[in-house]
Amino acid sequence: MDEIYLQKVIEEWNDIADSDWYMSYRKDEVVQKILEEPESAFHRTTWEVIHTAFPDLKGRNILVPSSGDNRAVFAFAALGANVVSCDICEKQLQHAKEIADKNHLNIQFRVQNTMKLTDMESGKFDLVYTSEGVHVWISHLKEMYQNIARVLKGNGIYINYEIHPFSRPFAYDDGKPDGREVIIRKDYEMTGPFEEGTEYHWRLQDILNAICDSGLTLKRLEEMHDEKDKGHFWFYEEERKTMPKEEIEAYYDIEKNPLCGIPQWFTVCCVKELLGRNCKETIGERS
Ligand SMILES: C[S@@+](CC[C@H](N)C(=O)[O-])C[C@H]1O[C@@H](n2cnc3c(N)ncnc32)[C@H](O)[C@@H]1O
């Protein structure tokens, strides 16, 4: 693994961790809303996928790699799960730990590289969940998924909520939908690295093939649009508070924002199938 690349990622996130943008996620009112209504921390479709797989999360072992703002971590903890939150940026974890301590949430925080998950026990977790801009920082997708598969229990589940790769090539010529001239800003096949060598624009096939190669079985793929009432794909959540209602609505109107016609997000649900056991069960049923 390229140590210089990882160091750059850590430095970038050390800066972002203290930014107004990330501090806005840590306001009391934001955290209280998650604790009172944990499902509100998820896109409705993603929540439906999680809830279908685990109608009750109480006592489940959940790992959230690249946990970032930790909103999903707080939600899982509020639902009674045993959560381990991992990130490569110690500052992100420190901020999240302060919130967890203040609200008496029982969460373990560990500095871990998502591609390695070195200190995470194999076969331990019922659910591994990653969300919102995790893959863009990952240079080795296969390694990441091999380790996610490793730490899952047999029949354990991996669920994600991620930026849809189709949203990467397209943009407006003046950066805003008002211009409405859609341009192709890059070839879909160009996966990077971009920026300072730290960002990757993986295609759907890169992510799904890495999942399948790791031994996880894809059970469900959902391609979703940003949610009009609480989405934050087109603008920061803080901006929503001061934006006129019509301006918000325009982002979700295909006539005014043609790019809202392609999916902005996707969710997968994958299982670590116990082939040996399932084979025996099948044989058992047949005999
Ligand atoms: C955009 S956030 C996504 C997570 C979260 N859902 C959020 O929205 O804040 C990206 C996070 O991934 C972390 N990260 C980047 N590369 C990582 C790696 N190799 N291992 C673990 N965490 C990593 C960053 O420190 C950051 O906290």
The ligand as an SDF file (V2000), in Angstrom:
LIG
                    3D

 27 29  0  0  0  0  0  0  0  0999 V2000
  -16.9610   11.3550    2.9460 C   0  0  0  0  0  0  0  0  0  0  0  0
  -16.5560   10.5120    4.4510 S   0  0  0  0  0  0  0  0  0  0  0  0
  -17.6890    9.1940    4.2640 C   0  0  0  0  0  0  0  0  0  0  0  0
  -18.1400    8.6710    5.5640 C   0  0  0  0  0  0  0  0  0  0  0  0
  -19.3760    9.2430    6.2170 C   0  0  0  0  0  0  0  0  0  0  0  0
  -20.5450    8.5650    5.7950 N   0  0  0  0  0  0  0  0  0  0  0  0
  -19.5340   10.7200    6.0600 C   0  0  0  0  0  0  0  0  0  0  0  0
  -20.3550   11.1540    5.2420 O   0  0  0  0  0  0  0  0  0  0  0  0
  -18.8780   11.4560    6.7660 O   0  0  0  0  0  0  0  0  0  0  0  0
  -15.0160    9.7180    4.1280 C   0  0  0  0  0  0  0  0  0  0  0  0
  -14.3190    9.1990    5.3680 C   0  0  0  0  0  0  0  0  0  0  0  0
  -13.4710    8.1450    4.9660 O   0  0  0  0  0  0  0  0  0  0  0  0
  -12.2720    8.2360    5.7230 C   0  0  0  0  0  0  0  0  0  0  0  0
  -11.2490    7.4890    4.9950 N   0  0  0  0  0  0  0  0  0  0  0  0
  -10.6360    7.8010    3.8190 C   0  0  0  0  0  0  0  0  0  0  0  0
   -9.8140    6.8060    3.4520 N   0  0  0  0  0  0  0  0  0  0  0  0
   -9.8910    5.8500    4.4160 C   0  0  0  0  0  0  0  0  0  0  0  0
   -9.2710    4.5820    4.5890 C   0  0  0  0  0  0  0  0  0  0  0  0
   -8.4160    4.0750    3.7090 N   0  0  0  0  0  0  0  0  0  0  0  0
   -9.5940    3.8880    5.7020 N   0  0  0  0  0  0  0  0  0  0  0  0
  -10.4630    4.3620    6.6180 C   0  0  0  0  0  0  0  0  0  0  0  0
  -11.0740    5.5600    6.5010 N   0  0  0  0  0  0  0  0  0  0  0  0
  -10.8000    6.2840    5.4030 C   0  0  0  0  0  0  0  0  0  0  0  0
  -12.0160    9.7150    5.8780 C   0  0  0  0  0  0  0  0  0  0  0  0
  -11.1580    9.9810    6.9530 O   0  0  0  0  0  0  0  0  0  0  0  0
  -13.4470   10.2210    6.0860 C   0  0  0  0  0  0  0  0  0  0  0  0
  -13.7710   10.2970    7.4410 O   0  0  0  0  0  0  0  0  0  0  0  0
  1  2  1  0
  2  3  1  0
  2 10  1  0
  3  4  1  0
  4  5  1  0
  5  6  1  0
  5  7  1  0
  7  8  2  0
  7  9  1  0
 10 11  1  0
 11 12  1  0
 11 26  1  0
 12 13  1  0
 13 14  1  0
 13 24  1  0
 14 15  1  0
 14 23  1  0
 15 16  2  0
 16 17  1  0
 17 18  1  0
 17 23  2  0
 18 19  1  0
 18 20  2  0
 20 21  1  0
 21 22  2  0
 22 23  1  0
 24 25  1  0
 24 26  1  0
 26 27  1  0
M  CHG  2   2   1   9  -1
M  END
$$$$
